[in-house]
Amino acid sequence: MSESQAGAPQPPPETTRDEEFWRRFMEEGGDSWKGFGRRVLKHIPANPRCQMCAAPFGGAGAPIMRIFGKRQSNTSPNWCTSCFNFMTKNRGGAEINGAMLFADIRGSTSLAERMSSSEFHALLDRYLRVATSVVFKHDGAVDKFVGDELVALFFPLLSGERFVARAVAAAEDLLRATGHADPGGPWVPVGAGVHAGRAWFGVVGEGLHMELTAVGDNVNIAARLASLAQAGEVLVSADAADRSDLEPGLERRTLELKGKATATEVVSVRVSP
């Protein structure tokens, strides 16, 4: 069995390596997802598995997958090394519908002033590990950490058709995981923002400095929402809220976002014990 037979995405011919290919790939998994290889691999009973080609990372099938270069990627545990290397080798992307989650620690400067540098590093490290675990649990991708800010992406290739609901659920779980639903209060104060819409998703950078990211106005809106969220709060744009599993009747507000000519309607989400 060759790697292509195992369901790995195949690069398009040079003449057709354009945005349309990447749009299909990011939204539907590319033509290879319909191939024989993936249909076989997804029936091998083992989890977790690659979100692209369905190669299992555990169980009896894992040793065979490793022969073909399909082991769990250290960079993105949702992907096998083969599929992740495909994305970084064949840099590209397209404008598609996706959801963006931004979250960061509230009052981090004040926290750092009250702690030693080692204590603050330990707190930050714990937060980053918890945030990463939450994102992967909901089939998202960690774009980056900028200081104490998490940037996570949810789109059809990884998160399926309910990518918006998964982004909102991840934000809620992040609040729970940081203790905002605990009677004693959070072990670190976190605020978050979620927005959905069209953005350019793809691989940027050169050499070893490459990453899967998203850019565009809708990404900026998600960042603005996170900057306005209070500790223990997720601000979800109204459109994203309507496409998720949130309970009706949650508080709605209209916010003026920096750089936006029109006001943005949001839903305020908090978690309870």
Buried (B, 14 or more C-beta within 10 A) or exposed (E): EEBEEBBBBBBBEEEEEEBEBBBBBBBEBBEBBEBEBBEBBBEBEBEEBBBBBBBBBEEEBBEBBBEBBBBBBEBBBBBBBBBBBBBBEBEBBBBBBBBBBBBBBBEBEEBBEEEEEEEBEEBBEEBBEBBBEBBBEBBBBBBEBEEBBBBBBBBBBBBEEBBBBBBBBBBBBBBBBBBBBEEEEBBBBBBBBBBBBEBBBBBBEEEEEBBBBBBBEBBBBBBBBBBBBEBBBBBBBBBBBEBBEBEEEEEEEEBEBEEEEEEBEBBBBBBEE
